[in-house]
């Protein structure tokens, strides 16, 4: 679809997204990145705020699904515990995992969103798949590589903010 590094929506945390606000925008499924979007890379335990949000989302009538590039079992174990469907080894920004999720829920791309902390995987993957991209602030950039990636993303964040004015 559309090759773009610019997020359609930017929020500080996924906890700012509600079923009501998503439905108002025509969203019927929220895909979520895992690491640094739901929990940091360094833990499997969500904050109290994130745990409350996950509980609310799981109980709502707007489905969520984790779509993660991770190959680690921690994603599947976390999702099983919370009752959240997940797709791992998704290969974002390529469409493999996003397409699997769309097929699993039998929904068109235009009625779905993907929230994640990385422009070069989550935002680009969502945009190319025709899914609404939602950039969230990374929970914790704990090493130099994550910090450098964030610096490389700043121009695209700046342009996206300018276009939203």
N, C-alpha and C positions, 0 to 999 in steps of 0.2 A: 504494500500500500504506500504509505507516505514515509519516506526516510527523513527523520527529523530528530535532533537531539533536544528539542524544546518541549518541556512538559506542558500539558494542557492545564493542569491544576498543580498548585504547590501548597502544601500544608506542613506545619511543624511536626505533627505526629498523626499516625493513622487514627488515633483516638478522637481526632476532630471530625472524622467522617461518621455520619450516622445513617441508618437505613433510610430515614426520611429525606435527608439532604441528597443522598445518592439517587433515590427514586424520583425526586423532583427533577433531576438531570437525565432521567430515562435509563438509569443504570439498574440492571436486574441481577448482576453478579459482580462481586468484588474479589479480584485475584490479589493475593498479597505475596510479596517477597518475604523471606523469613529473616535471615541474618541482617541485623542492624535496622530492620523495619519493625519486627515484633519483639525480638530480644537481641542483645549484643552478641557478637561472635563468642564472647567469653563466658556466657552463662546460658542455661536453658530455662531460667526462671523469669517470668515476666514481672514487671513492676505491678503494684496494686492497681494502678490506673489502667495498665494494659490488660491485666487479668479481668477487671470489671468490664472493659470494653469487649474483650473476647467473649465473655459470658453473654453480654447483651447482644452481640452480633450472632452468636450461635443460636440464641433463642429467638432471634428476629425471623421474619419471613424473607429476608434478603440473604441469599447464600454467600458464603465466603469459601475460598479455596486457596491454599498456599501453593504457589508455583515458584519453586526454588531451583537454583543451579546446583545446590549442594548435593554431594554424593554420600554424605554422612547419615548414619541412622538417627542422629539426634532430631532431625526434622520430622521423620516419620513417627518417632516415639512421642514427640511433643504434640503433633497433630492427633495421634490416636488418643492421647490423654485428654485433649480438649474437644474431641469429636469434630475435628475439622478435616475435610478431604484435602489431600495434598498430591502434588506431582513433583517429583524430584528429578534430577538430571535434566532439567528443562532446556538447557542450552541457550538461554536468553543471551543475546538479543535475537537469536534465530527463533523461528516460530514454533518449533517442536512442542514445547511444553504448553505454550499459550493455546495452540491448536488442539492439543489433547484436552485441555480444560474446557474449551468452547464445545468440543464434541461431547465431553462427559455431561455437561449441563444442557446440551442441545440449544445453545443460544447464539444469536448472531454477534459478531464482534462489536458492532456499534452500540449494543446494549450492555456492554461490559466495561469495567475499568480495571487497571492494574496499578497498585500502589507499591512503590519501592524506593529505596534510598540511592540508587545508582542511575545516572543518566545514560552511561554507555551500555548498560544491560537492560534495566527495567524500562526506562523511558523510551529508548530506541526500539526495544522489542515490542512494547505496547503500540507505539506509533506505527511501526511497520506492519503490525497485525491488524490495524484498524480499531484497536481498543483504546479507550480514553486513558491517557497516561497521567498518573498522579505521583509527583515527586514528594517524598517525605524527607525531613532532615534525618540524617543518620543518627542512630542512638549514641554510638560511641566509636569514633575513629581511633582505635587503640594502637595502631602501629603506623610507621612512616608511609607505607604503601597506601593505606586508606586515606591518610592525610594528603598525600600527593595527588591521589585520584580526585579528592574533593577540590583541590586547587585547580586542577584541569577542568573541572565542571563549572567553576565560577563564571566564566564568560557566558555560558549557555543559561545559567540561572539569571544573570543580569539581563540578558536579552529577553528572556521570558517575562521577567518583571516589567521591563519597558513596554513590551507588547500588551500587557494586561492593563496598562493605565488608560 
